[in-house]
Amino acid sequence: MIRSADELCGSPNPLASHYSRFSVADRLRLTGHSHQAWPDRAFEGQRRAWLDAAELADEKWDRAFAKGDRVRAGFARLLGDEPDRMALAQNTHELVLRFLSALPLRERPRVITTDGEFHTIRRQLDRLAEEGLEVVKVEAHPAATVGERLVPEIDDRAAAVLVSSVFFQTGHIARGLGEVMIACGLQGVELLVDVYHSLNVVPFRLAEEGVEDAFVVGGGYKYCQLGEGNCFLRVPPGREAMRPIMTGWFSEFSALEAGAGGLVAYGRGPDRFAGSTYDPTSHYRAAEVFDCHEEWGLTPELLREVSQRQVGLLAERFDALDVDPAVIDRDRGVDLDGIGGFLAVRTPQAAALSQLLSGRGVFTDYREDLLRLGPAPYLSEEQLEAASDALGHVIRESAT
């Protein structure tokens, strides 16, 4: 049981031994905002999925659905919600698509979002805009005031607002979502919050954020360490009349009766947004990871404290490099409390620097002109310092 951030911020990091198959103690992977390592026990989950299939074939689904229930419980715990509000799917795109298909877009042909959304939302809305949907995009930056820009756009022609809780390019935390929720409620507009870059690194409790009546979408590929195939849509109460056009036959499992007047029937609660046959291996793996995190005491609050110390160390070491801000710089107007699980530094050489770092054994990624440095809770301060030193080397190397 980990009891404090101090235990995870020293060298060596005591968690590292539980991730031996990913060799986290020997690799400088600052891609924790994209794909964190899986604990060794996750392998047993995958193994169990194979063995259950070998033993039971088609009859494995009762066991698989039980794993899915554990995944629902894990996501619900992070949000401070109930498991029976969670619809599961292999990716967030299919869940967002079902959500959009349930909106009254003929009567309310307007959707509001930001220019900082992840590709799941951005691409789909851009394509719908080509077909005539009115898509309003407010500026995501500065994230601290994004709510103030969204609220005035909400009117009785809007069907939904879609916004991230942490923006994927900058790592900056969106503020004012509670006010957006209030404005949506007054106009009968649905709010969908993408919490992928909050989940398990920036605590996001529905009641505390004032978004208890919102749809919430997210997944476990990043900070939850669940790997692929583990995503959810949180469905708020009172949505029994919603009938997604994009609908899977798993919704019929909990349908009480045929649809009125011969209409297609839908299941109860989040089953309205259910999909179809999937690979349950991901849920076996995820159930083991959620169990590990509970046993180790890795709460979102503890992980946030660890993350802030790690991101703070990276920021401090970057500032100490004292490089020309025209070459590379970070947004010092956003304090540590406004940053999520990674540090983004802006440079026209983002792609080149990421490649040079890779050549030195430090793995990062970039989005356009932003180089992203994402620590993880199993990395030591010594590793982060070594990565910072490597960044200084490649900046000087690229300047010569």
Legacy VTK file of the C-alpha trace (Angstrom):
# vtk DataFile Version 3.0
C-alpha trace
ASCII
DATASET POLYDATA
POINTS 400 float
0.000 0.000 0.000
1.413 3.371 -1.076
0.586 5.967 1.562
2.180 9.158 0.260
3.601 10.820 -2.818
7.023 10.858 -1.145
7.217 7.087 -1.569
6.797 7.411 -5.344
9.045 10.398 -5.937
12.349 8.949 -4.816
14.871 6.704 -6.524
14.295 3.879 -7.102
10.548 4.096 -7.483
8.908 1.237 -5.532
6.219 0.778 -8.179
8.721 0.014 -10.934
9.155 -3.629 -9.912
5.445 -4.239 -10.569
5.917 -3.163 -14.211
8.912 -5.351 -15.017
7.545 -6.652 -18.319
7.523 -3.059 -19.629
11.059 -2.480 -18.227
10.021 0.902 -16.831
13.128 1.193 -14.654
15.359 0.941 -17.727
13.410 3.129 -20.166
12.930 6.892 -20.194
9.404 6.939 -21.567
7.865 10.387 -21.182
4.742 9.263 -23.031
2.644 8.649 -19.926
-0.034 10.983 -21.307
-0.449 8.633 -24.270
0.275 5.037 -23.282
1.349 4.109 -19.769
2.862 0.744 -18.933
0.608 -2.040 -17.729
1.321 -3.685 -14.381
2.621 -7.236 -14.667
-0.602 -8.629 -13.260
-2.455 -7.429 -16.339
-0.774 -10.289 -18.184
-2.658 -12.729 -15.984
-5.903 -11.087 -17.050
-5.094 -11.629 -20.716
-4.047 -15.199 -20.004
-7.290 -15.859 -18.141
-9.325 -14.566 -21.088
-7.643 -17.062 -23.399
-8.118 -19.934 -20.971
-11.792 -19.111 -20.423
-12.348 -19.082 -24.183
-10.514 -22.402 -24.543
-12.579 -23.973 -21.786
-15.996 -22.509 -22.558
-16.023 -21.152 -26.137
-19.420 -19.456 -26.630
-20.307 -20.016 -23.001
-17.509 -17.704 -21.842
-19.715 -14.606 -21.999
-21.050 -14.800 -18.436
-17.481 -14.577 -17.166
-16.640 -11.870 -19.683
-19.667 -9.768 -18.673
-18.602 -10.090 -15.025
-15.228 -8.595 -15.978
-17.068 -5.792 -17.744
-18.998 -5.096 -14.553
-15.692 -4.710 -12.697
-14.528 -2.251 -15.353
-17.747 -0.248 -14.966
-17.169 -0.145 -11.235
-13.602 1.064 -11.752
-14.613 3.948 -13.993
-17.550 4.831 -11.733
-15.241 4.988 -8.737
-13.030 7.536 -10.500
-16.037 9.745 -11.303
-17.802 9.349 -7.956
-20.751 7.766 -9.741
-22.699 4.499 -9.970
-21.542 1.575 -12.167
-24.996 1.148 -13.676
-24.616 4.486 -15.458
-21.671 3.269 -17.571
-21.911 2.054 -21.163
-18.715 0.324 -22.304
-17.152 0.171 -25.754
-13.851 -0.506 -27.500
-13.212 3.181 -28.269
-14.643 6.607 -27.538
-15.529 7.290 -31.160
-18.314 4.721 -31.283
-19.721 6.102 -28.029
-19.584 9.719 -29.206
-21.202 8.664 -32.476
-24.083 6.970 -30.635
-24.474 10.059 -28.462
-24.631 12.346 -31.488
-27.098 10.029 -33.209
-29.457 10.331 -30.234
-29.679 14.136 -30.429
-32.648 15.976 -31.982
-30.493 17.510 -34.706
-33.383 18.225 -37.053
-35.038 20.460 -34.474
-31.769 21.708 -32.958
-29.192 21.747 -35.786
-26.414 23.370 -33.763
-23.529 21.841 -31.796
-21.018 23.826 -29.721
-17.447 22.766 -29.048
-13.881 24.153 -28.916
-10.960 24.269 -31.319
-8.899 22.158 -28.911
-10.799 18.853 -28.979
-9.176 15.502 -29.616
-9.587 14.016 -33.087
-12.457 11.767 -31.995
-14.726 14.787 -31.601
-12.969 17.189 -33.983
-13.008 14.979 -37.061
-16.574 13.720 -36.625
-17.983 17.194 -36.078
-16.011 18.582 -39.017
-17.502 15.886 -41.242
-21.017 16.573 -39.972
-20.442 20.264 -40.655
-19.765 19.343 -44.285
-23.263 17.829 -44.342
-24.906 20.972 -43.000
-24.710 20.700 -39.212
-23.895 24.066 -37.641
-20.759 23.523 -35.567
-19.649 26.452 -33.404
-16.065 26.339 -32.136
-14.837 28.643 -29.403
-11.147 29.043 -28.619
-9.815 26.480 -26.165
-7.037 28.806 -25.035
-6.871 30.084 -22.396
-8.393 26.999 -20.806
-9.065 28.804 -17.519
-11.812 30.863 -19.184
-13.155 28.418 -21.771
-16.440 28.112 -19.876
-16.988 31.842 -20.226
-16.712 31.520 -24.000
-18.981 28.500 -24.255
-21.896 29.798 -22.166
-22.948 32.704 -24.462
-23.175 30.309 -27.421
-25.749 28.069 -25.725
-29.278 28.712 -26.975
-32.494 26.866 -27.851
-31.143 25.959 -31.308
-28.262 24.001 -29.820
-28.489 20.249 -29.274
-25.236 19.727 -27.367
-21.959 21.085 -26.078
-18.886 18.844 -26.374
-15.787 19.885 -24.445
-12.684 18.345 -22.862
-11.861 18.623 -19.180
-8.131 18.748 -20.064
-7.036 19.727 -23.568
-4.940 17.068 -25.265
-2.462 19.390 -27.014
-1.510 21.702 -24.139
-2.446 19.684 -21.060
-4.275 22.726 -19.687
-7.319 22.168 -17.471
-10.659 23.526 -18.672
-12.444 25.668 -16.087
-16.064 26.751 -15.781
-17.703 23.467 -16.791
-20.180 23.794 -13.930
-21.401 27.092 -15.393
-21.666 25.432 -18.810
-23.799 22.708 -17.225
-26.154 25.290 -15.718
-26.544 27.083 -19.049
-27.210 23.782 -20.812
-29.883 22.884 -18.282
-31.681 26.184 -18.794
-31.828 25.672 -22.565
-32.442 21.919 -22.680
-29.015 21.268 -24.199
-26.972 18.121 -23.555
-23.411 18.467 -22.255
-20.763 15.862 -23.071
-17.417 16.141 -21.275
-14.383 14.254 -22.612
-12.379 13.337 -19.491
-9.760 11.151 -21.162
-6.903 13.452 -20.112
-8.283 13.865 -16.590
-9.063 10.295 -15.704
-6.751 9.009 -12.965
-4.364 11.971 -13.061
-6.578 15.053 -12.445
-9.434 14.124 -10.079
-12.784 14.640 -11.798
-15.738 13.994 -9.490
-19.082 14.790 -11.054
-20.568 16.427 -7.967
-17.496 18.540 -7.269
-17.347 19.732 -10.878
-21.074 20.519 -10.926
-21.726 18.262 -13.940
-23.925 15.539 -12.443
-26.380 15.936 -15.337
-23.701 15.585 -18.048
-22.719 12.780 -20.354
-19.082 11.869 -19.751
-16.823 9.955 -22.126
-13.345 8.617 -21.511
-11.163 5.547 -21.418
-8.241 3.719 -19.916
-5.574 3.743 -22.627
-3.639 6.541 -20.950
-3.371 7.253 -17.223
-5.503 4.295 -16.117
-2.984 1.832 -17.632
-5.786 -0.392 -18.942
-4.628 -0.574 -22.541
-6.771 -0.649 -25.652
-10.456 -1.502 -25.779
-11.548 0.059 -22.482
-13.772 3.099 -22.953
-17.020 4.282 -21.411
-19.897 6.682 -21.779
-21.472 7.841 -18.552
-25.209 8.326 -19.119
-26.928 10.754 -16.727
-30.355 9.993 -15.252
-33.543 10.935 -17.031
-32.472 9.991 -20.567
-34.969 7.163 -21.031
-36.473 8.797 -24.132
-33.182 8.936 -26.060
-33.036 6.545 -29.029
-29.586 6.479 -30.672
-29.802 5.884 -34.413
-26.443 4.118 -34.258
-27.502 1.230 -32.036
-26.077 -2.202 -31.272
-27.999 -5.391 -30.634
-26.563 -5.700 -27.111
-29.120 -3.044 -26.181
-31.795 -5.723 -26.539
-30.399 -7.723 -23.630
-32.200 -5.525 -21.117
-35.129 -4.451 -23.298
-38.251 -5.217 -21.298
-40.592 -5.368 -24.264
-40.832 -4.621 -27.945
-40.806 -0.975 -28.931
-44.149 0.801 -28.938
-45.902 0.700 -32.296
-43.347 -1.727 -33.670
-40.446 0.655 -33.099
-37.004 -0.684 -32.273
-36.750 -1.413 -28.546
-33.925 -0.118 -26.369
-32.416 -1.387 -23.152
-32.474 0.350 -19.834
-30.145 3.148 -18.719
-26.747 3.051 -20.425
-27.815 -0.052 -22.375
-29.502 2.434 -24.707
-25.982 3.196 -25.914
-24.799 -0.415 -26.076
-22.836 -1.803 -28.977
-22.379 -5.346 -30.221
-19.970 -8.287 -30.004
-16.487 -7.254 -28.866
-13.177 -8.773 -27.767
-13.551 -9.197 -23.972
-9.806 -9.664 -23.438
-9.475 -5.951 -22.745
-11.905 -6.184 -19.824
-10.041 -9.114 -18.275
-6.868 -7.037 -18.387
-8.558 -3.873 -17.115
-10.211 -5.629 -14.183
-6.776 -6.765 -12.953
-5.323 -3.270 -13.307
-8.171 -1.622 -11.413
-7.711 -4.217 -8.643
-3.970 -3.463 -8.502
-4.553 0.260 -8.176
-7.022 -0.268 -5.348
-4.702 -2.620 -3.496
-1.773 -0.202 -3.859
-3.823 2.813 -2.800
-3.335 4.662 -6.101
-6.253 7.042 -5.780
-6.722 9.917 -8.255
-5.806 12.328 -5.442
-2.500 10.586 -4.750
-1.717 10.238 -8.432
-2.448 13.937 -8.920
0.024 14.835 -6.186
2.675 12.611 -7.742
1.974 13.995 -11.216
2.235 17.598 -10.083
5.567 16.936 -8.443
6.833 15.214 -11.584
5.514 17.847 -13.987
6.802 20.537 -11.637
10.269 18.960 -11.718
10.235 18.864 -15.522
9.145 22.516 -15.654
11.819 23.552 -13.158
14.561 21.728 -15.062
13.328 23.167 -18.365
13.395 26.712 -16.981
16.937 26.123 -15.718
18.074 25.440 -19.286
17.572 29.176 -19.921
17.124 28.715 -23.659
16.025 31.336 -26.161
12.193 31.469 -25.931
12.103 32.051 -29.686
13.557 28.554 -30.069
11.536 26.736 -27.414
9.372 27.926 -24.541
6.515 26.955 -22.249
3.431 28.871 -21.199
4.417 30.375 -17.868
1.051 32.115 -17.630
-0.509 28.819 -16.501
0.530 27.713 -13.040
1.018 24.098 -11.995
-2.555 23.779 -10.705
-3.815 24.515 -14.204
-1.754 21.774 -15.886
-2.844 18.159 -16.244
-0.595 15.117 -16.554
2.073 16.392 -18.923
4.223 19.404 -19.734
3.922 20.893 -23.225
6.680 23.119 -24.589
6.196 25.083 -27.784
8.807 24.985 -30.526
8.818 24.933 -34.344
11.279 22.042 -33.983
8.919 19.809 -31.978
9.127 16.899 -34.438
12.903 17.123 -34.798
13.523 17.379 -31.059
11.283 14.393 -30.370
13.278 12.366 -32.890
16.608 13.499 -31.427
15.428 12.592 -27.940
14.427 9.156 -29.163
17.978 8.697 -30.418
19.155 9.303 -26.851
16.682 6.800 -25.430
14.124 9.380 -24.239
10.696 8.819 -25.729
8.301 11.756 -26.126
5.695 12.821 -28.654
4.493 16.034 -30.251
1.364 17.678 -31.633
2.074 20.295 -34.291
4.510 22.724 -32.584
4.065 21.301 -29.061
6.569 18.815 -27.651
4.791 16.805 -24.936
6.644 15.437 -21.894
4.461 13.044 -19.913
5.774 11.327 -16.759
4.167 8.313 -15.081
3.860 7.278 -11.418
6.396 4.422 -11.739
9.227 6.728 -12.939
11.830 8.029 -10.503
13.026 11.592 -10.080
16.446 10.423 -11.228
14.915 9.277 -14.533
13.112 12.594 -14.995
16.334 14.492 -14.338
18.168 12.359 -16.896
15.425 13.043 -19.450
15.672 16.776 -18.749
19.423 16.666 -19.258
18.873 14.908 -22.586
16.442 17.631 -23.639
19.086 20.259 -22.919
21.589 18.333 -25.032
19.315 18.001 -28.055
18.285 21.672 -27.915
21.951 22.679 -28.039
22.629 20.050 -30.711
19.845 21.333 -32.931
21.119 24.910 -32.561
24.576 24.085 -33.949
LINES 1 401
400 0 1 2 3 4 5 6 7 8 9 10 11 12 13 14 15 16 17 18 19 20 21 22 23 24 25 26 27 28 29 30 31 32 33 34 35 36 37 38 39 40 41 42 43 44 45 46 47 48 49 50 51 52 53 54 55 56 57 58 59 60 61 62 63 64 65 66 67 68 69 70 71 72 73 74 75 76 77 78 79 80 81 82 83 84 85 86 87 88 89 90 91 92 93 94 95 96 97 98 99 100 101 102 103 104 105 106 107 108 109 110 111 112 113 114 115 116 117 118 119 120 121 122 123 124 125 126 127 128 129 130 131 132 133 134 135 136 137 138 139 140 141 142 143 144 145 146 147 148 149 150 151 152 153 154 155 156 157 158 159 160 161 162 163 164 165 166 167 168 169 170 171 172 173 174 175 176 177 178 179 180 181 182 183 184 185 186 187 188 189 190 191 192 193 194 195 196 197 198 199 200 201 202 203 204 205 206 207 208 209 210 211 212 213 214 215 216 217 218 219 220 221 222 223 224 225 226 227 228 229 230 231 232 233 234 235 236 237 238 239 240 241 242 243 244 245 246 247 248 249 250 251 252 253 254 255 256 257 258 259 260 261 262 263 264 265 266 267 268 269 270 271 272 273 274 275 276 277 278 279 280 281 282 283 284 285 286 287 288 289 290 291 292 293 294 295 296 297 298 299 300 301 302 303 304 305 306 307 308 309 310 311 312 313 314 315 316 317 318 319 320 321 322 323 324 325 326 327 328 329 330 331 332 333 334 335 336 337 338 339 340 341 342 343 344 345 346 347 348 349 350 351 352 353 354 355 356 357 358 359 360 361 362 363 364 365 366 367 368 369 370 371 372 373 374 375 376 377 378 379 380 381 382 383 384 385 386 387 388 389 390 391 392 393 394 395 396 397 398 399
